[in-house]
Amino acid sequence: MADELIERRIELPGDGGRLRFLQPAESAELPDDGGVEWAPLAPYWSVLWRSGVALAAEAAGADLGGRRVVELGCGLGLPAIAAARAGAVVTAVDFEPEAIELLGRNAELNGVAVEGVVADWSDPAPLAGRGRFDLALAADVLYEPGAAAALAELLPLLAPEAWIADPSRPGRPPLADALGAEALGAGRATETSTRGVVTIQRFELGRTAAGG
Ligand SMILES: C[S@@+](CC[C@H](N)C(=O)[O-])C[C@H]1O[C@@H](n2cnc3c(N)ncnc32)[C@H](O)[C@@H]1O
């Protein structure tokens, strides 16, 4: 874990209230307000990405009471924490152990519990083995080659619905194309919203043979 953590706060819209979170000091100034958001000098999990903030706002305004929610590639995990505050039972996943360690502390700081899991989204079996969720969330997870295909395979195994937030970086395909609607178990995009430069696409996910 980074030596120095600082506490930050963001205000969520509507009745979402304020989220408090600890963040490694070295990442707190990065970067995410220019035309292109990249943070080459810091571990990606430790940066406050616009997509994570936007998806947290989306979750905070949703009726999630009692729903089982999983967030993939959670990083600082603000959507997971916002969903838990909105009444969901939440699991958050990242392949960086430090992210999951800090997530537990940040959930506690906001008076909620979030189950943290260290896992790689390109290995579906351990995550699919945790049972079905009602909703999958993911923010800014499509930046590396192969991620879209791996997520398109995994998501229908996990949940019937997914909300994916993406910052629409220049030169990237539209979100639904990037994920490949056909690969999503014949799923389809149902609703799109934008928060600043971030697009949030809701997908209805088709059932796959493995998904039952
Ligand atoms: C750009 S960051 C976004 C973090 C957070 N979702 C947000 O929007 O603030 C991408 C996150 O995905 C995680 N990640 C990348 N590849 C992964 C994989 N194969 N399995 C699980 N997590 C992964 C990274 O560790 C990082 O936390």
The ligand as a MOL file (V3000), in Angstrom:
LIG
                    3D

  0  0  0     0  0            999 V3000
M  V30 BEGIN CTAB
M  V30 COUNTS 27 29 0 0 0
M  V30 BEGIN ATOM
M  V30 1 C -8.6470 3.0080 -15.6770 0
M  V30 2 S -8.8330 2.1560 -14.1640 0 CHG=1
M  V30 3 C -10.5140 2.5070 -13.7220 0
M  V30 4 C -10.7500 2.3660 -12.2410 0
M  V30 5 C -12.1810 2.6820 -11.8000 0
M  V30 6 N -13.1320 1.7660 -12.4100 0
M  V30 7 C -12.5450 4.1050 -12.1280 0
M  V30 8 O -13.2220 4.3560 -13.1520 0
M  V30 9 O -12.1330 5.0170 -11.4030 0 CHG=-1
M  V30 10 C -8.9760 0.4410 -14.6640 0
M  V30 11 C -9.1070 -0.5220 -13.4910 0
M  V30 12 O -9.2650 -1.8500 -13.9880 0
M  V30 13 C -8.3990 -2.7280 -13.2850 0
M  V30 14 N -8.0910 -3.8360 -14.1970 0
M  V30 15 C -7.4060 -3.7710 -15.3660 0
M  V30 16 N -7.3360 -4.9730 -15.9520 0
M  V30 17 C -8.0080 -5.8300 -15.1240 0
M  V30 18 C -8.2910 -7.2310 -15.1880 0
M  V30 19 N -7.8610 -7.9810 -16.2150 0
M  V30 20 N -9.0000 -7.7990 -14.1890 0
M  V30 21 C -9.4350 -7.0320 -13.1390 0
M  V30 22 N -9.1840 -5.7020 -13.0270 0
M  V30 23 C -8.4770 -5.1150 -14.0060 0
M  V30 24 C -7.2000 -1.8830 -12.9390 0
M  V30 25 O -6.4480 -2.4180 -11.8610 0
M  V30 26 C -7.8780 -0.5520 -12.5830 0
M  V30 27 O -8.2840 -0.5240 -11.2420 0
M  V30 END ATOM
M  V30 BEGIN BOND
M  V30 1 1 1 2
M  V30 2 1 2 3
M  V30 3 1 2 10
M  V30 4 1 3 4
M  V30 5 1 4 5
M  V30 6 1 5 6
M  V30 7 1 5 7
M  V30 8 2 7 8
M  V30 9 1 7 9
M  V30 10 1 10 11
M  V30 11 1 11 12
M  V30 12 1 11 26
M  V30 13 1 12 13
M  V30 14 1 13 14
M  V30 15 1 13 24
M  V30 16 1 14 15
M  V30 17 1 14 23
M  V30 18 2 15 16
M  V30 19 1 16 17
M  V30 20 1 17 18
M  V30 21 2 17 23
M  V30 22 1 18 19
M  V30 23 2 18 20
M  V30 24 1 20 21
M  V30 25 2 21 22
M  V30 26 1 22 23
M  V30 27 1 24 25
M  V30 28 1 24 26
M  V30 29 1 26 27
M  V30 END BOND
M  V30 END CTAB
M  END
